[in-house]
Amino acid sequence: MGGCLPCLQGQADDYIETPDPEERRQQMLEAAEKRQQANESRGLKDPEGVKRAQKRKAEAEEKANIAGPGEGGLKWQMG
């Protein structure tokens, strides 16, 4: 009698438990962050160096904006 459903025998052993939704969301978030970091550094030998240079440039621009026109910039004379 038990031979008519052989595909159901041992089914409990093949069961794979899926993580709860919150754990799955966390895994997906980590994977997305990893992909984003990989894409940002693609083709760069020193991705951290590029980030430092961008930060220095942004700071220099911010200082120039704070100084205002005429202070620390080119001076124009009309005449």
C-alpha positions as CSV (number, residue, x, y, z in Angstrom):
1,M,0.0,0.0,0.0
2,G,2.8,2.4,0.8
3,G,4.3,2.0,-2.6
4,C,1.9,4.1,-4.6
5,L,3.3,7.5,-3.5
6,P,7.1,7.1,-3.5
7,C,7.7,10.8,-4.2
8,L,6.3,11.7,-0.7
9,Q,8.7,9.3,1.1
10,G,11.6,11.2,2.7
11,Q,10.0,14.5,2.0
12,A,10.7,15.8,5.5
13,D,14.4,15.3,4.9
14,D,14.4,17.4,1.8
15,Y,12.6,20.4,3.4
16,I,14.6,23.6,3.3
17,E,13.5,26.2,5.8
18,T,13.3,29.7,4.5
19,P,14.4,32.6,6.7
20,D,11.8,34.8,8.3
21,P,10.8,37.9,6.3
22,E,12.9,40.3,8.5
23,E,16.0,38.2,8.2
24,R,15.5,37.9,4.5
25,R,15.1,41.7,4.2
26,Q,18.4,42.2,6.1
27,Q,20.2,39.7,3.8
28,M,18.8,41.5,0.7
29,L,19.9,44.9,2.1
30,E,23.4,43.6,2.8
31,A,23.6,42.2,-0.7
32,A,22.4,45.4,-2.3
33,E,25.0,47.4,-0.3
34,K,27.7,45.0,-1.4
35,R,26.7,45.3,-5.1
36,Q,26.6,49.1,-4.8
37,Q,30.2,49.2,-3.4
38,A,31.4,46.9,-6.1
39,N,29.8,49.1,-8.8
40,E,31.3,52.3,-7.3
41,S,34.8,50.8,-7.3
42,R,34.6,49.2,-10.7
43,G,37.5,50.2,-12.9
44,L,39.3,52.1,-10.1
45,K,42.7,51.1,-8.7
46,D,42.2,53.1,-5.5
47,P,38.5,53.7,-4.8
48,E,39.2,55.1,-1.3
49,G,41.7,57.7,-2.9
50,V,38.9,58.8,-5.3
51,K,36.5,59.3,-2.3
52,R,39.2,61.3,-0.4
53,A,39.8,63.5,-3.5
54,Q,36.1,64.1,-3.9
55,K,35.8,65.0,-0.2
56,R,38.7,67.5,-0.4
57,K,37.2,69.1,-3.5
58,A,33.8,69.5,-1.9
59,E,35.4,71.0,1.2
60,A,37.4,73.5,-1.0
61,E,34.2,74.5,-2.8
62,E,32.4,74.9,0.5
63,K,35.2,77.2,1.8
64,A,35.1,79.2,-1.4
65,N,31.3,79.6,-1.1
66,I,31.6,80.7,2.6
67,A,34.3,83.2,1.7
68,G,31.9,84.8,-0.7
69,P,32.7,86.7,-4.0
70,G,35.7,88.9,-3.9
71,E,37.3,87.2,-1.0
72,G,39.8,84.5,-2.0
73,G,38.7,84.5,-5.6
74,L,39.7,86.3,-8.7
75,K,39.3,90.0,-8.5
76,W,37.8,91.7,-11.5
77,Q,38.2,95.3,-12.4
78,M,35.8,97.0,-14.8
79,G,37.0,100.0,-16.5
